[in-house]
Amino acid sequence: MIPNITKGDKPIGLMKYLVGPGRANEHTDPHLINGSPLIMSWYDDAQLNEDAAVGIAREVDLNRRMLGFEADTKHIWHCSLSIPYQDREVTDQEWADIAARFMDEMDFTEAGAKSPCQWVAVHHGRSTKGNDHIHIMASTIREDGTKWADGNDFSRAQKVARGIEKDFHLIQLGNHSERWLQQGEVRRDSTREPTRFALERTVRACAVAADTEAQFVRQMRRANLLVHPRFAAGTDSVVTGYSVAERPPKGMRPLWFGGGKLAQDLTLPSLRTRWPDTPGSAQEASEEWMAAKRHRRIVHPDAPGAALDEETARRLAGELKEVRRRLVTIAPDDHQAWAHAAREASGVFAAWSHATEDGQGPLGRTARVLARSAHRSGVKITTPLEAPLRTSGTTAFLLAATRAPSPMSQALIMQQMLRMTRAFQDMHQANKELRETQLIVDAFQQHLSVVAEPLPDVKREARQGAAHAGPTRHRGALRETQGPTVEHPYVDHTPRTDHGMEL
């Protein structure tokens, strides 16, 4: 839940906007869900038209008018509380409870030791981003003429929001650093995913598949991404970061994203914990970064990858089994180790998605769920990756696949990845992170089951041999043969209003 705070001195103008149609006619059913008792007794069931907006605004502003405060002081406090589109449905009663608790803990109401302020909360459904939200408008003038203390109000609101997320079983944004989509990122074509999501999945797969930094650069370029290094100030050889973009259609400019804008665990310093740091590897990486910047050919090509046949899949499944055995020995509060493991596991699913899905299918969605564990808020990956947690072999094979692996090969890898994902569920459950646990349960039920159900039984087919593995499938066939997936309707963002809130 993200609180977005603004302050102003025009309560009538703000209230007219909140009960109006909105900039993109997204205010389909504006209605009060909570507020000061006197205001709710008069307007709770009233139709929120322009006349009602004026009346409500005057009641919120009553203390200032009666006590003679200047009208040009920024005495109107406005806060929108938003939950991301991925979260569960929240009822009006729950929003009313959330608003009441939020205002109690922000010390606007009689729940504290001070005189209350007048306030209302308006709900009008989802924004054009798909995020459900409410707007709270409050006066900072208390009934006894004192003022509400607005010092450090943003950090206070963040702290209150974290508690509400936990107690109402909402996505706990404080536990990870996933960025919300910004204006211009969401494509108008609702059948496709936002560019940032596609880039994150590809970069994550390339990073986990790479054994060196130079190979990471080559993997991204072979995945048809534009790659641009960022150098330290005053040098053209010390790379401190990078940006990537999809190749745009002819006549259009690329949309660039830094690694940290994709996810916190995809910054270059964080990724460098995966790779050896030697003079030779640093020189090779520098040459590949410069070649990418100047749009020159790859300097040190990698050997061509082999086909992911059943024998290779069995070997890779054995490697994943060793990773899983290591996972069960890690303490739930060892955030560094779990962040490494989550990035590795997410990279496997991301590479698998890259090889077999023509968009964000069930494997891609699972990769995003596991990635949340890799970039928790306040946890930056700084320790080196332990060899027993490395999944580069499996990820590299999947990423290099030109055709979807055979059903038996997929079944062998899926068996181990299901068990590995269960380990992350157990970790979140041990840490009492209920929403994160539920997201992994949902990934099992809604995404992985779609992929796993039609795959052959590993134990039975293992005795029959490779002749029964079935034909390979071309890239993108997975979604066509293994059931439908639910697409989220991605649409354009609404710009900020005159009052500064982002809808």
Secondary structure as UniProt FT lines:
FT   STRAND          2..8
FT   HELIX           11..19
FT   TURN            23..24
FT   STRAND          31..35
FT   HELIX           37..43
FT   TURN            44..45
FT   HELIX           50..60
FT   HELIX           62..67
FT   TURN            71..72
FT   STRAND          76..83
FT   TURN            85..86
FT   HELIX           92..105
FT   TURN            106..107
FT   TURN            110..111
FT   STRAND          119..126
FT   TURN            128..129
FT   STRAND          132..139
FT   TURN            143..144
FT   TURN            151..152
FT   HELIX           153..167
FT   TURN            168..169
FT   HELIX           173..175
FT   TURN            183..185
FT   TURN            190..191
FT   HELIX           195..209
FT   HELIX           213..222
FT   TURN            223..224
FT   STRAND          225..231
FT   TURN            233..234
FT   STRAND          239..246
FT   TURN            250..251
FT   STRAND          257..258
FT   HELIX           259..262
FT   HELIX           264..266
FT   HELIX           268..271
FT   HELIX           272..274
FT   HELIX           279..293
FT   TURN            294..295
FT   HELIX           310..327
FT   TURN            328..329
FT   TURN            332..333
FT   HELIX           335..356
FT   HELIX           362..374
FT   TURN            377..378
FT   HELIX           387..389
FT   HELIX           392..400
FT   STRAND          403..404
FT   HELIX           407..430
FT   TURN            431..432
FT   HELIX           434..442
FT   HELIX           443..448
FT   HELIX           449..452
FT   TURN            453..454
FT   HELIX           458..464
FT   HELIX           466..468
FT   STRAND          473..474
FT   TURN            475..476
FT   HELIX           478..481
FT   TURN            498..499
//
